[in-house]
Amino acid sequence: MEYAAAKSSMCRQCGRSFTPFAPKPILKLRTTEEAPAPETSSSIFGKLEDFWKRQTSSVVECFECKRKQQVSGAATSTICPSCSTHIDLRDYKITSGFSRSIRTRGNVHLSGKGDLASSSVECQSALIEGRLRGNLHCDTATINYSGKIPGRISARHIIVDRKADVHCFRRVHAEHIEIKGRMSGEIIAQSVTVHRKGSLEGDVAARSISVEKGGMFSGQLAIGQIGFAQGELLGKEKPTALRSTESSFQDAVARPLPAT
């Protein structure tokens, strides 16, 4: 019996070549002239996204020497031309328990079912929707989570979303914090903004604080020199600055101070 799609064959008795019978009508074979099946919408969107990434570029900073370079948006990693350090550019999405260290110039998304217990997570931006028990350091951190955060957060810009209701056990370091939801804990920052319907409760040490109409702040407040240079992350501040901040909290009146 010959293969159904065979176009020629050879007789086993006389050795002559011949054309076998045509396949049955019920068997439909796709030839080269036929158009392939249309691709699904997800694959089309994926190709468009890949094409867009190839057309765009971004500037990344080396982890070690802080040199900046321009890379393609489709790149997943690069090498620093100055110190040859490997720079990861991939995005990470945490959907379950995760405890390994992450060091990337991409984004990290901690989903609602995720549990991030890494000792060190460094990324460009982070979206926190699940439980954070590790140490997070990034440029921009968006918190959209309700519950307790036992981990440590340090970032240039922190946004507490409107639906968030978080209690931070450890001190939060940032250059600027925007509070649109509810937050409680100890904050050290350059500036703090409590938006309308936002609520902040705890100890705050900052150079400036702004509470919009409809927002609320209660706790101890220390305004003035924090002890770090402009543009420098608070995670690198000197121990003397921390001692001066703690003494400011001890000298403050130990009663809630509602903002007006």
C-alpha positions in Angstrom: 0.0 0.0 0.0 1.4 3.4 -1.0 1.3 6.6 1.0 -1.8 8.6 0.2 0.1 11.8 -0.7 2.7 10.0 -2.9 3.0 11.5 -6.5 5.0 8.6 -8.0 6.0 5.1 -7.1 8.0 2.1 -8.4 6.6 -1.4 -9.2 8.1 -4.0 -7.0 7.9 -6.7 -9.7 9.1 -5.0 -12.9 10.8 -1.9 -11.5 8.9 0.6 -13.7 7.8 4.0 -12.3 4.1 4.8 -12.3 1.7 7.3 -10.9 -0.5 5.9 -8.1 -4.2 6.5 -7.9 -5.5 9.9 -6.7 -6.4 10.1 -3.1 -10.0 9.7 -2.0 -12.1 12.9 -2.1 -12.7 12.8 1.6 -9.0 13.2 2.2 -8.1 16.8 1.8 -4.4 17.7 1.6 -3.1 21.2 1.7 -0.8 22.1 -1.3 1.7 24.9 -1.6 -0.8 27.0 -3.5 -3.4 26.9 -0.7 -3.3 29.8 1.8 -2.5 28.8 5.4 -5.1 29.0 8.1 -5.5 32.5 9.6 -3.5 33.1 12.8 -5.3 33.8 16.1 -5.7 37.3 17.4 -3.3 36.7 20.3 -0.4 35.8 17.9 -1.2 38.9 15.8 -1.0 41.1 18.9 2.2 39.4 20.0 3.8 40.1 16.6 2.6 43.7 16.8 4.1 44.0 20.3 7.4 42.5 19.2 7.5 44.9 16.2 6.8 47.9 18.4 9.6 46.8 20.8 12.1 46.6 17.9 11.2 50.2 16.9 11.6 51.6 20.4 14.7 52.0 22.6 15.3 52.7 26.2 18.2 54.0 28.4 19.4 51.6 31.1 21.9 52.2 33.9 24.6 49.7 34.9 24.2 48.2 38.4 27.9 48.6 39.2 29.4 51.6 37.6 26.1 53.5 36.9 27.0 54.2 33.3 23.9 54.7 31.1 23.5 53.2 27.6 20.7 53.0 25.0 19.4 49.5 24.2 16.7 48.2 21.9 13.2 47.6 23.4 13.3 44.0 22.2 16.6 43.2 24.0 16.4 40.8 27.0 19.9 41.5 28.3 23.0 43.5 27.6 26.6 44.0 28.7 27.9 47.3 30.2 30.5 48.7 27.8 32.4 50.2 30.7 32.7 47.4 33.3 31.3 44.4 31.4 28.6 43.7 34.0 25.7 41.6 32.7 22.4 43.6 32.8 19.1 41.6 32.8 16.3 43.5 30.9 13.5 40.9 31.3 10.2 41.4 33.0 9.1 39.1 35.9 5.6 38.1 37.0 5.3 36.4 40.4 2.1 34.3 40.6 3.1 32.0 43.5 5.7 31.6 46.1 9.1 32.9 45.0 12.3 33.3 47.0 15.1 33.7 44.5 16.9 37.1 44.1 16.0 39.3 41.1 18.2 41.9 39.6 16.8 43.4 36.4 16.2 46.7 34.6 12.8 45.4 33.6 9.6 45.4 35.6 8.4 43.1 38.4 4.7 42.3 38.8 3.7 40.6 42.1 0.2 39.3 41.4 -2.6 38.8 43.9 -1.7 35.2 44.4 2.0 35.8 44.5 4.2 35.6 47.6 7.6 37.3 47.2 10.1 36.4 49.9 13.4 37.2 48.1 16.1 38.7 50.1 16.9 41.1 47.3 14.8 42.4 44.4 16.1 45.2 42.3 14.1 46.4 39.2 13.0 49.4 37.2 9.4 49.4 38.4 7.3 47.2 40.5 3.5 46.6 40.8 2.6 45.1 44.2 -0.7 43.3 44.3 0.3 40.3 46.5 2.3 39.6 49.7 5.7 41.1 49.9 8.0 39.6 52.5 11.4 40.4 50.9 13.4 43.5 50.2 12.4 45.6 47.2 14.4 48.3 45.6 13.3 50.1 42.5 12.7 53.4 40.7 8.9 53.3 40.8 6.7 51.1 43.1 2.9 51.0 42.8 1.1 49.4 45.7 -2.4 48.0 45.0 -2.7 45.6 47.9 -4.7 45.4 51.1 -3.0 43.8 54.1 0.3 43.8 56.0 3.6 44.2 54.2 6.4 42.7 56.4 9.0 43.4 53.6 11.2 46.5 53.1 10.5 48.9 50.3 12.9 51.6 49.0 12.2 53.5 45.8 12.5 56.9 44.2 8.8 57.2 43.7 6.1 55.2 45.6 2.4 55.3 44.7 -0.2 53.9 47.1 -3.3 53.2 44.9 -6.8 54.3 45.8 -8.0 50.7 46.6 -4.9 49.9 48.7 -5.0 49.6 52.5 -1.5 48.6 53.7 0.4 48.5 57.0 4.1 48.5 56.6 6.1 46.9 59.4 9.4 48.2 58.3 10.5 51.8 57.5 9.7 52.9 54.0 12.4 54.9 52.2 11.6 57.1 49.1 12.2 60.4 47.5 8.5 61.0 46.9 5.4 59.2 48.1 1.9 59.7 46.8 -0.9 58.3 49.0 -4.2 57.9 47.3 -5.5 55.0 49.5 -4.8 54.1 53.1 -1.3 53.5 54.5 0.2 53.2 58.0 3.8 52.9 59.0 7.0 54.8 59.3 8.2 56.9 56.3 11.4 58.8 55.5 11.1 60.7 52.3 12.0 64.0 50.5 8.3 64.8 50.0 5.0 63.2 50.9 1.6 63.9 49.2 -1.7 62.7 50.7 -4.3 63.0 48.0 -8.1 63.5 48.4 -9.7 60.6 50.2 -6.2 59.4 51.1 -5.2 58.5 54.6 -1.7 58.2 56.3 -1.1 57.2 59.8 2.4 56.9 61.4 5.7 58.6 61.8 6.9 60.8 59.0 10.3 62.5 58.5 10.3 64.6 55.3 11.4 67.9 53.9 7.8 68.7 52.9 4.4 67.2 53.3 1.2 68.1 51.4 -2.3 67.0 52.5 -5.0 67.8 50.0 -8.5 68.8 51.1 -10.3 65.6 52.0 -7.1 63.8 52.9 -6.0 62.9 56.4 -2.7 62.5 58.3 -2.3 61.5 61.9 1.0 60.7 63.6 4.3 62.2 64.5 5.9 64.6 62.0 9.5 65.8 61.6 10.1 68.4 58.9 13.5 69.6 57.9 16.9 68.3 57.0 16.8 64.5 56.5 20.5 64.0 55.9 20.7 62.9 52.3 21.5 64.6 49.0 19.0 65.5 46.4 18.5 62.6 44.0 20.0 60.0 46.3 18.0 57.1 47.5 17.3 56.9 51.2 18.6 53.4 51.4 22.1 54.8 51.2 21.7 57.4 54.0 24.3 57.7 56.7 23.7 56.2 60.2 24.0 59.6 61.8 21.1 60.8 59.8 19.0 57.9 61.1 19.9 58.7 64.7 18.9 62.4 64.3 15.6 61.4 62.8 14.8 58.9 65.6 15.6 61.6 68.2 13.2 63.9 66.4 10.5 61.3 66.8 11.3 60.9 70.5 11.1 64.7 71.1 7.7 65.0 69.2 4.5 65.0 71.2 3.2 61.4 71.5 -0.3 62.1 70.3 -2.0 62.0 66.9 -1.7 65.3 64.9 -4.6 65.5 62.4 -3.7 67.5 59.4 -5.9 70.5 58.4 
